[in-house]
Structure formats: C-alpha cells, structure tokens
C-alpha cells in the first residue's frame, strides 16, 4: 500500500464519541499504528478511570504513548511532542501509517501549531502566583487569565492549576500572552501530509454515552482501583488522580461525598469536558467531520485521499 509522502491521520472528537474504535478500524485497513493523544492514558496503572483501551479492543494494532509514564511525573505537552515525533519517525521507517487519536486538544494544537519556547520562567513570580492560588483560589486566577488571554483560558478550563499558573507566569514575565507566543511558533508537522477526521454525535446521544461510560467505570471497580493505587504508594496529588474519572472517587474515599454523589458529579464534569472539547476542536482548521457511526464513509474517504 503506497501512501502520499509522510501521511498522517488524526482522529479527534469529544470523550465517549468512539475515537479509539474508529482509529483501530483505520489502522487495520491501512496497515497503521496508533499514537495515543490522551494526557491521562499515558500513565501506568490508571486504567478504568481513563477508559484506557483494552488489549482485546486493540485487535492486534500497535499502540504508542499508552500506559508508559510513572504516575508521579507531570507529563507535559513538550513530553508529548518529543515522544510523538519519535513514534512518527519509527512508524514511517517501517512504511506504516501513523494514526493519532485522543481528546487532549492542547496536545493536538501544540503538535499542529508549534510549542511555546521554554522561556518566561520566573521563580519569584511563580511563588507569588502559587501563594495567591492557595489564598484566593484557582477560580480567582482563572478569571484573571480569562481577562488577559481569553482564548487560552477557555481552552484549558478553570481547574487546570498547572497551566493557569504557567500562563499567568509567562504573561507577567514577558508581557505577552501564551496565545501570542504560540502564534509565533513553527509547527512540528510542516513536512507531513495530514488528514484530520472529526467525529461528531448529537448531544443527547453523546451525553447518554457519557453517563453509561461513567456507570461502567464504577461497575468495573474504579473505587477499588483507586484504593489499590493509593495503597501502592501513589500520592493523592499525583497528576493522573486529577483525571475526571478519579477526582470524585478520591473525594468519596476521603469521606467528603457519598458514592452516589461521586457518580453524579463525575457525569456532570465529563459532560462539561466534552462541551469544552468541542469548543476547542471547532476552532481548528481543516477538519472533515463525520457522524461517529459512519465508519465505512470514513474509510472510503481516507482511501480516496491517502492512496497514490
């Protein structure tokens, strides 16, 4: 199978829309391998709450950037770029088609548009911002960021402590927003032929799928999984415990809320997250949108575009 030079397929869409299943079908048809683009599925041991794809559902397709990071490590967009570029080189060297899939919009944006240089760091400013977050709360800082850099603030949301503080630090240190910095960067994939496939679904159906997924997480034993992870020595403040699937489970284990409340609040947060994802993806250019269930249409479209 001969592809146009350095072809790359990106499959994106909101959580629970069915990206993993479509990616597997694409990889099977076009002799491809999948690169994970979910910021929480990279962590070892955090399986149920991140809805990590099972070996059975992989159907023999190689998956990269999945289940390989120590939970104590803060995996960043820069880490994602470094590992993804290595995986792309490896996959292309074997004349396979790389298929990137996942819902972390920031990672996709960074990959497509470039990475802000490692500048704008000021330990004094960061200390002030961290103290402010403790005293006045993260929402207070996010609202400040919303005034300063509304584009970036809307993309990361009000609960992303690390990125909120980092964005404010960069602004106060350089007098330029992260959005302005990103505008001057060079894309990593400038030499690739990229096809972006977006999966869409009517909101009521998507929300029904989200609620079913959350119910299944609790049925499969997310509480037991979280207990085991904590017992193994992973701290409650570890990065993957901030994932939607674990946030309220921890609150339940800490006797702050009931189990029913944990389930309900996880569903609400996941619906809000899906809405933010769609807002993010709508701002991306060049996406071909398909109903998630139209797998054959997607495969036919890709065949027409990719094959020489």
C-alpha positions as CSV (number, residue, x, y, z in Angstrom):
1,X,0.0,0.0,0.0
2,X,1.6,3.3,-1.1
3,X,0.7,6.5,0.7
4,X,1.3,10.1,-0.2
5,X,4.7,11.0,1.4
6,X,4.7,11.2,5.2
7,X,0.9,10.8,5.5
8,X,-0.6,11.1,9.0
9,X,-4.2,10.7,10.1
10,X,-5.6,12.4,13.2
11,X,-8.9,11.3,14.6
12,X,-10.4,13.7,17.1
13,X,-13.7,14.4,18.9
14,X,-15.2,14.6,22.3
15,X,-14.9,12.0,25.0
16,X,-17.1,8.9,24.6
17,X,-17.7,9.6,20.9
18,X,-15.9,6.4,19.8
19,X,-12.5,7.6,18.7
20,X,-10.5,4.6,19.7
21,X,-12.8,2.1,17.8
22,X,-12.6,4.2,14.6
23,X,-8.8,4.5,15.0
24,X,-8.4,0.8,15.2
25,X,-10.5,0.3,12.1
26,X,-8.5,2.8,10.2
27,X,-5.2,1.2,11.3
28,X,-6.4,-2.2,10.3
29,X,-7.4,-1.1,6.8
30,X,-4.3,1.0,6.1
31,X,-1.7,-1.0,7.9
32,X,-1.3,1.6,10.5
33,X,-0.2,2.1,14.1
34,X,-1.9,4.3,16.7
35,X,-0.4,7.1,18.8
36,X,-2.3,8.0,21.9
37,X,-3.2,11.6,22.4
38,X,-4.9,11.5,25.8
39,X,-3.0,13.2,28.6
40,X,-4.1,10.8,31.2
41,X,-3.9,7.4,29.4
42,X,-0.2,7.8,29.3
43,X,0.0,6.9,33.0
44,X,0.8,3.4,34.2
45,X,-1.9,1.7,36.3
46,X,-4.7,4.3,35.7
47,X,-6.9,2.1,33.5
48,X,-10.6,2.2,34.5
49,X,-10.9,5.9,35.2
50,X,-9.2,6.9,32.0
51,X,-11.1,4.4,29.9
52,X,-7.8,3.0,28.6
53,X,-8.3,0.7,25.6
54,X,-8.0,-3.0,26.5
55,X,-5.7,-5.3,24.6
56,X,-8.7,-7.1,23.2
57,X,-10.1,-3.9,21.6
58,X,-6.7,-3.1,20.1
59,X,-7.2,-6.1,17.8
60,X,-3.5,-6.6,17.4
61,X,-2.8,-3.0,16.4
62,X,0.3,-1.5,17.9
63,X,-0.4,1.5,20.3
64,X,2.2,4.1,21.2
65,X,2.3,6.6,24.1
66,X,0.0,4.4,26.2
67,X,0.5,3.3,29.8
68,X,4.2,4.2,29.9
69,X,4.6,7.1,32.3
70,X,5.3,7.0,36.1
71,X,2.2,8.4,37.9
72,X,4.4,10.8,39.9
73,X,5.7,12.5,36.8
74,X,3.9,15.6,35.4
75,X,3.7,14.7,31.7
76,X,3.7,17.9,29.6
77,X,2.9,19.0,26.0
78,X,6.6,19.1,25.4
79,X,6.9,15.5,26.5
80,X,4.1,14.6,24.2
81,X,5.8,16.3,21.3
82,X,9.1,14.6,21.9
83,X,7.6,11.1,22.2
84,X,5.2,11.6,19.3
85,X,7.9,12.8,16.9
86,X,10.0,9.7,17.8
87,X,7.0,7.4,17.3
88,X,6.2,9.1,13.9
89,X,9.7,8.5,12.7
90,X,9.6,4.9,13.9
91,X,6.3,4.1,12.3
92,X,7.2,5.8,8.9
93,X,10.5,3.9,8.9
94,X,8.5,0.7,8.7
95,X,6.3,2.1,6.0
96,X,3.2,2.1,8.3
97,X,0.5,4.8,8.6
98,X,0.5,6.7,11.9
99,X,-2.9,7.4,13.3
100,X,-3.1,9.8,16.2
101,X,-6.2,9.8,18.3
102,X,-7.3,11.3,21.5
103,X,-9.2,14.2,23.0
104,X,-6.5,16.3,24.6
105,X,-6.9,19.4,22.4
106,X,-3.9,21.2,23.8
107,X,-1.6,18.4,22.7
108,X,-3.1,18.3,19.2
109,X,-2.9,22.1,18.9
110,X,0.8,22.1,20.1
111,X,1.6,19.3,17.6
112,X,-0.1,21.2,14.7
113,X,0.9,24.7,15.5
114,X,4.1,24.5,17.5
115,X,5.4,24.6,21.1
116,X,6.0,27.8,23.0
117,X,9.8,28.0,23.7
118,X,10.9,27.2,27.2
119,X,11.0,30.8,28.3
120,X,9.1,33.2,30.5
121,X,10.2,31.4,33.7
122,X,10.5,33.5,36.9
123,X,10.6,31.7,40.2
124,X,9.7,34.8,42.1
125,X,6.5,35.4,40.1
126,X,5.6,31.7,40.3
127,X,5.9,31.7,44.1
128,X,3.6,34.7,44.3
129,X,1.1,33.0,42.0
130,X,1.2,29.8,43.9
131,X,0.6,31.6,47.2
132,X,-2.2,33.5,45.6
133,X,-3.8,30.3,44.4
134,X,-3.8,28.9,48.0
135,X,-5.3,32.1,49.5
136,X,-7.8,33.2,46.8
137,X,-8.5,30.0,44.9
138,X,-7.8,28.8,41.4
139,X,-11.1,30.2,40.0
140,X,-9.9,33.7,41.0
141,X,-6.7,33.2,39.0
142,X,-8.6,31.7,36.1
143,X,-10.8,34.7,35.9
144,X,-7.8,37.0,35.7
145,X,-6.4,34.8,32.9
146,X,-9.8,35.0,31.2
147,X,-9.4,38.8,31.0
148,X,-5.7,38.6,30.0
149,X,-5.8,35.7,27.5
150,X,-9.5,34.6,26.9
151,X,-8.5,32.2,24.1
152,X,-6.1,30.1,26.2
153,X,-8.2,30.4,29.3
154,X,-11.3,28.9,27.6
155,X,-9.2,26.1,26.2
156,X,-7.7,24.9,29.4
157,X,-10.7,25.5,31.7
158,X,-10.9,26.7,35.3
159,X,-9.5,23.7,37.1
160,X,-6.1,23.3,35.4
161,X,-3.9,24.6,38.1
162,X,-0.5,24.0,36.4
163,X,-1.4,25.6,33.1
164,X,-3.3,28.6,34.7
165,X,-0.3,29.5,36.9
166,X,2.1,28.9,34.0
167,X,0.1,31.1,31.7
168,X,0.0,33.9,34.2
169,X,3.7,33.5,35.0
170,X,4.5,33.8,31.2
171,X,2.4,36.9,30.9
172,X,3.8,38.7,33.9
173,X,7.4,37.7,32.9
174,X,7.2,38.6,29.2
175,X,4.2,41.0,28.9
176,X,2.8,38.7,26.2
177,X,0.1,36.1,26.5
178,X,0.7,32.4,25.7
179,X,-1.7,32.8,22.7
180,X,0.6,35.5,21.4
181,X,3.7,33.3,22.0
182,X,2.1,30.3,20.3
183,X,1.3,32.5,17.2
184,X,5.0,32.9,16.6
185,X,6.0,29.2,16.8
186,X,6.7,26.8,14.0
187,X,4.6,23.6,13.5
188,X,6.3,20.3,14.0
189,X,4.4,18.6,11.2
190,X,5.2,21.0,8.4
191,X,6.6,18.2,6.2
192,X,3.6,15.9,6.8
193,X,0.5,15.3,4.7
194,X,-2.1,15.5,7.4
195,X,-5.7,14.3,7.3
196,X,-7.9,15.4,10.2
197,X,-11.1,13.4,10.8
198,X,-13.5,14.7,13.4
199,X,-16.2,12.5,15.0
200,X,-19.5,14.1,15.9
201,X,-22.6,13.0,17.6
202,X,-25.9,14.6,18.6
203,X,-25.5,16.0,22.1
204,X,-28.3,14.0,23.8
205,X,-26.9,10.7,22.5
206,X,-23.3,11.8,23.4
207,X,-24.4,12.6,27.0
208,X,-26.2,9.3,27.2
209,X,-23.0,7.5,26.2
210,X,-21.0,9.6,28.7
211,X,-23.4,8.6,31.5
212,X,-23.2,4.9,30.5
213,X,-19.4,5.1,30.4
214,X,-19.3,6.6,33.9
215,X,-21.7,3.9,35.2
216,X,-19.5,1.2,33.7
217,X,-16.4,2.7,35.3
218,X,-17.9,2.3,38.7
219,X,-19.3,-1.1,37.9
220,X,-15.8,-2.3,36.7
221,X,-14.3,-1.2,40.0
222,X,-12.8,2.3,39.8
223,X,-13.1,2.7,43.5
224,X,-11.2,-0.5,44.1
225,X,-8.6,0.6,41.5
226,X,-8.1,4.0,43.2
227,X,-7.7,2.3,46.6
228,X,-5.1,0.0,45.2
229,X,-3.2,2.8,43.6
230,X,-3.1,4.8,46.8
231,X,-2.1,1.7,48.8
232,X,0.8,1.2,46.3
233,X,2.3,4.5,47.4
234,X,1.0,6.8,44.7
235,X,0.0,10.1,46.4
236,X,-3.5,11.6,46.0
237,X,-1.9,14.7,44.5
238,X,-0.3,12.7,41.6
239,X,-1.1,14.1,38.2
240,X,-3.3,11.2,36.9
241,X,-5.5,11.5,40.0
242,X,-6.7,14.8,38.6
243,X,-8.4,12.9,35.7
244,X,-12.2,13.2,35.6
245,X,-12.6,9.5,36.5
246,X,-10.7,9.8,39.8
247,X,-11.3,13.3,41.1
248,X,-14.6,12.5,42.8
249,X,-13.6,8.9,43.7
250,X,-10.9,10.4,45.9
251,X,-13.4,12.7,47.5
252,X,-15.5,9.7,48.3
253,X,-12.6,7.8,49.7
254,X,-11.8,10.8,51.9
255,X,-15.4,10.7,53.2
256,X,-16.2,14.1,51.7
257,X,-19.1,12.9,49.5
258,X,-21.2,9.8,49.0
259,X,-20.7,7.3,46.3
260,X,-23.9,8.4,44.5
261,X,-22.6,12.0,44.6
262,X,-19.3,10.8,43.2
263,X,-21.0,9.1,40.3
264,X,-23.3,12.1,39.6
265,X,-20.5,14.7,39.8
266,X,-18.3,12.6,37.5
267,X,-21.1,12.6,34.9
268,X,-21.6,16.3,35.2
269,X,-17.9,17.1,34.9
270,X,-17.5,14.8,31.9
271,X,-20.4,16.4,30.1
272,X,-18.8,19.8,30.7
273,X,-15.4,18.5,29.5
274,X,-17.0,17.1,26.3
275,X,-18.5,20.6,25.7
276,X,-15.1,22.3,26.1
277,X,-13.5,19.8,23.8
278,X,-16.0,20.6,21.0
279,X,-15.4,24.3,21.5
280,X,-11.7,23.7,21.2
281,X,-11.9,21.5,18.1
282,X,-14.3,23.8,16.3
283,X,-11.5,26.4,16.2
284,X,-9.2,24.0,14.4
285,X,-8.9,24.3,10.6
286,X,-9.2,21.6,8.0
287,X,-11.2,19.0,10.0
288,X,-13.5,16.7,8.0
289,X,-16.5,15.9,10.3
290,X,-18.3,12.6,10.1
291,X,-21.1,11.1,12.3
292,X,-19.2,8.7,14.6
293,X,-21.2,5.7,13.4
294,X,-20.3,6.2,9.7
295,X,-17.1,4.2,9.8
296,X,-17.4,3.0,6.2
297,X,-17.7,6.5,5.0
298,X,-14.6,7.5,6.9
299,X,-12.6,4.6,5.5
300,X,-13.7,5.3,1.9
301,X,-12.8,9.0,2.3
302,X,-9.4,8.1,3.6
303,X,-8.8,5.6,0.8
304,X,-9.5,8.3,-1.8
305,X,-7.3,10.9,-0.1
306,X,-4.3,8.8,1.1
307,X,-3.6,6.2,-1.6
308,X,-1.5,7.2,-4.6
